[in-house]
């Protein structure tokens, strides 16, 4: 495990460096200053790490997949910058969001150019599978936008089922994970079976990751999390917890949760109360069970891969998603 | 000339059809309804037409370049949707803009997905030069974002030189024209000399097109133009006309123009006065001269191409840009 931690830190350092190097221009400053700000923020780099590991797991090298890894992280940052505008998020990764520190127009443009930058990095990939890689990447962008649209739609709907929710997160979050593992496998020259297994692995990991995210919104330590606690509740987000709790609640609890659904005067002082309801109805426990189940599903896919050290690290990667506190 | 008009109408019909066909999904409706709204708006389709003509001019066929042509129009529509948010534009192509008819969040997402859709179409191109085509396209997206950033920066600067302006429009507008002609030439299998000539042609055409756009903002017929007349003045845009007029103006005129620079309480009732100043100082005449000069420059490049019917149509295309009223 220690050696996996070490390898993760090493890869993260390489990725951080590549990310800052991906912008060489400085003008217009109103564009490149905030772009540098975004890409210099510390991040877990879980998606690019997945690309690198998937590539290695099928016999490729880290270097082959490095441009694609940078591309996926840049793309992910695009979604953060634009989503934060739409969700009125004040902070991200422990710092003010772009639309707060600058303004919404700047944040729109920064996001737009991040997409272009992501493609530029991706297209630097030297691989026989580049056409397929670009297709998979593009479908990723499409589905991420669809997922965010569903998410925003759901905010003003008052009956969102668990299935609706699962479809939404499979697009909004799951897709970039499955895109990452698939692209890594494609660049590494994996077999059809390996590519399929890694795609499925990424999909399950992505779902676990999002349910964990919903959970952390209410149970995390704000400083470590880097985002405002309870932000989902204030925005009326239809999270795993809210949907499950609403189904189980009765009487006063139900009325209380209803005010979140309807976004009626919920303020941060209601968050502890909501947390208490979630705990009492056992939905925090249920979320944890779902995450564990998804991680198990993901790990089953790894059995289809060759038994290598990198496969070992993918099990470690699954654990990391399962246990993350931020 | 009549046959060129006819061919233009034919190509526009094909492009309009392909544009509406590029969206097959309907959910999430909050995303796909406004996307269909955007792509069903009538447009001049000048950029995709340029791709098709450039491809034919070097010996390729219209069909080879059709996906790329659709891609560039979709990309252009992305810039319109996002720019309209930033510029508070109420109407476009004679209809309410997306952020007005829906809201800003919707318009952000619609623009984002249009980028993905543009890449999807582009990547369907069957061409040996596809890697180069994708690179040129991506640099186009980068520069369009840079151009828009400069444009927004300039709004709050009070000394913007003509050179600053020319750099800005070369990115914001010129680039997509040179990208179009270059991509067409690449797909058509043009020689290095032909590709270079067509790129330069597109660049000059793009500049003429933007100066014409600045001009139309004040002299066009609102209904035909499809946009609010004087929008640039109300937004404090540093247009060709304003920069030139400010340089020439003295006394009261200068003070009046200063209020536009500073965005101090300019309302639509001031627009006729500004137009009168522009006319009196001769900058409308100067703009027309610049456009003619750029068109001449563009046409000089066409001499490097084979003498075909399509080359004839490119001259016709230059004239269309020169004489457009909308």
Interface residues (C-beta under 8 A of the other chain):
Chain A: X25 X27 X28 X29 X30 X31 X78 X82 X85 X86 X104 X105 X106 X108 X109 X111 X112 X113 X115 X116 X117 X119 X120 X123 X130 X131 X134 X135 X138 X139 X141 X142 X145 X146 X148 X149 X150 X152 X153
Chain B: X25 X27 X28 X29 X30 X31 X78 X82 X85 X86 X104 X105 X106 X108 X109 X111 X112 X113 X115 X116 X117 X119 X120 X123 X130 X131 X134 X135 X138 X139 X141 X142 X145 X146 X148 X149 X150 X152 X153
